[in-house]
């Protein structure tokens, strides 16, 4: 789990950026993952370990928006 974020429960609705491109907002926090939803209502379940930085307003991932596709959920 990422040590960058101390209080995951406070991150709902925060913006998420993957290598320079905004990809959506956090809509759910799970034990080891968090769920991002984009403007098309597509959801992605991403391991917390992929958080590279958090500035208090926005989460930055350690991979590109193209790589986000592999975390797409069916729900």
C-alpha positions as CSV (number, residue, x, y, z in Angstrom):
1,X,0.0,0.0,0.0
2,X,1.2,3.5,-0.8
3,X,2.6,5.5,2.1
4,X,2.0,8.8,0.2
5,X,-1.6,9.0,1.3
6,X,-2.3,8.7,5.0
7,X,-6.1,9.0,5.1
8,X,-7.6,7.3,2.1
9,X,-11.2,7.8,3.3
10,X,-10.7,11.6,2.6
11,X,-10.0,11.1,-1.1
12,X,-13.5,10.4,-2.4
13,X,-14.2,12.7,-5.4
14,X,-10.5,13.8,-5.7
15,X,-9.2,14.2,-9.3
16,X,-6.8,11.5,-10.6
17,X,-4.1,12.2,-13.2
18,X,-2.1,9.5,-15.0
19,X,1.2,10.8,-16.4
20,X,-0.1,14.3,-17.3
21,X,-3.7,13.4,-18.3
22,X,-6.7,13.7,-16.0
23,X,-8.5,10.4,-16.0
24,X,-11.4,10.9,-13.6
25,X,-12.4,11.1,-9.9
26,X,-12.1,8.6,-7.1
27,X,-15.6,7.2,-6.3
28,X,-14.7,4.3,-3.9
29,X,-12.0,3.3,-1.6
30,X,-11.3,-0.4,-1.0
31,X,-8.8,-2.3,1.1
32,X,-5.9,-2.4,-1.4
33,X,-7.5,-0.5,-4.3
34,X,-9.4,2.6,-5.2
35,X,-12.0,3.1,-7.9
36,X,-11.8,5.9,-10.5
37,X,-14.8,6.9,-12.7
38,X,-14.4,9.0,-15.7
39,X,-16.9,11.4,-17.4
40,X,-18.3,8.5,-19.5
41,X,-19.0,6.6,-16.3
42,X,-16.3,4.0,-17.0
43,X,-14.8,2.6,-13.8
44,X,-11.2,1.5,-13.1
45,X,-10.0,-0.4,-10.0
46,X,-6.5,0.6,-9.4
47,X,-4.1,-0.7,-6.7
48,X,-3.1,1.9,-4.1
49,X,0.5,1.1,-4.8
50,X,0.3,2.9,-8.1
51,X,-0.1,6.3,-6.4
52,X,3.0,8.3,-7.2
53,X,2.1,11.6,-5.6
54,X,-0.7,13.4,-3.8
55,X,-0.7,17.2,-3.4
56,X,-3.8,17.5,-1.2
57,X,-6.1,18.1,-4.2
58,X,-5.1,15.5,-6.8
59,X,-3.8,12.0,-7.0
60,X,-1.0,11.3,-9.6
61,X,-0.5,7.7,-10.8
62,X,2.8,6.2,-11.8
63,X,1.6,5.1,-15.3
64,X,0.0,6.5,-18.4
65,X,-3.7,6.9,-19.2
66,X,-3.3,4.2,-21.9
67,X,-2.1,1.8,-19.2
68,X,-5.2,2.6,-17.1
69,X,-7.3,0.4,-19.5
70,X,-6.0,-2.8,-17.9
71,X,-7.7,-1.8,-14.7
72,X,-11.2,-1.3,-16.3
73,X,-14.0,-3.0,-14.3
74,X,-17.1,-4.6,-15.7
75,X,-19.4,-2.9,-13.1
